[in-house]
Amino acid sequence: MSTIEVIDINECRYHDERGWALFPAQCTPLEFMAEADPRTIHFVCNLPNMVRGNHYHSLATEWLYFLNGTGLFYWQIEGDQTVSTMDIPGPGKVIKIPPGIRHALRNTGAEAMYFTAIKSRVPDGMEDQNVSAHMAI
């Protein structure tokens, strides 16, 4: 049964006195970039105490990369009543969410949280659906 996965991509981040830069397409742990649909890349701002998500994707895998902030990530596997929770990983980690897994996140910090999301390609002629799915969080 599929579940979420946290992928460490710190080897793809370059640090110096100015800060950091990330080159995801040049990163071995991010081989999924070959599966990614560039048309689905989106940049998200989630305000303090707000929940975003409470949905699943019918066909696509989704990857989330958090640029800053603190929060909680929630997920639920179809057919299981348990809602799992983890702290949102900081920069240098990607959350991989397979199709069919309900997911949401809550910004628990005092500042806006920023992250990037991208979904996988789906078979020709098919369209991924974002399906609303309430979880008790």
N, C-alpha and C positions, 0 to 999 in steps of 0.2 A: 504494500500500500504506500502511495506517495505521501510525503509530508514536506514541510518547508525545509530549506537548507540554508545555512549561513556560509558564505564563501569569503575567505580571507583574500583580499587583493592588495594588501599593503606593499607587496613587491612591485606593484604598478604605480605607486605614488612616489613622486620625486620631491624631496624636501630641501629647502635652503632657508636662508635668513628672511626671505620674503614671504614664505608660506609653503604651499604645496601645489602640485599639479598632478592630474591623473590622466593617463593615456590608456583607456580601456581596450581599444582595439589592438594594442601591442602587448596585451597581458595574457600569459598562459592560463591562469585560472579563469579568465573570461573568454574561454573558447566558445561560450554560448553566443558571443557577438555574431557568429556566423548564422545562428538561428534567429537573431533579432530582426524585427521589422522596423527599419529606421523611421517609418511614417508614424509609429506609435510612441516615439520618445516624447515625454512631457515632463515639465518642471513644475513642482508643486510647492506651494506655501501652505502650511497648516498652522493656524493660530493657536495660542495657548488654550488648553482645556477642550479643544475641539477634536471630534472623532471624524476620521475620513475612512471611507471604505464600506465595510459591511456589505460586501459583494463577493462574487467569484467569477471566474472567466470560464466560459463553456469549453473553449478549445486551446486557448493560449496559455503559455507559461509567462509569468511576470517576474521581473527583477526590480528591486528597489535599492537605490543607493542614497544613503542619508548624508547630507553635507554638514549638518549641525543638529543640535537640539537633543532633548531627552524625551523619552516617551515609552509607551508600551505598544507592542505588536501582538495582536490576537489572531488566532487561526483555529479553524474547526474542520475536521475531516468529515466528509459526507457519511452519514449513518452513525456518527459518534456524537453524543450529547455533550461531551467534554469540550470546553473552550480552553485551549492552551494559551499561555502568555509568556512573553519574554521581554526584557529590556531591549529597546531599539539599539542596535549596534552603532557605534560612531563611525566616522569616516574610515575607510579601509576595509569595510565589510559590505557585502551585498546579500540581501535576502532573496532567495529563489522560491517562487510560489507556483507549484504545478497547477494545471487546470483542475477545476472542481473543488479546490480548497477555499472555503470561506475565509476572508481576512479583513482586518481593519486595523487602524492604529489610532492612538490618542497621544496628543502632545501634552506631556505633563510638566513641561518647563514654563518659564515666565516669558520666553521669547518665541518669536515665530520659528518654526522648524521648516527647513528646506530639504527637498529630496528630488531625485530624478527617478522616473519609472520608464520601463520599456517592456514591450511584450514581444513574444515570438511570432514568427510567421505562422500562418495557418494554411492548410491545403487549398490549392486553387479552387475557386468557386464556392468556398465556404467562408463564413464570417464569424469571428469571435463575438460573443455576447457578454456584456457585463451584466450579470444577473444579481439583482438585489437579494440579499440574504441576511435577515436579522439575526444577530448573535446577542445574547444577554451579556453586555459588557458595561 
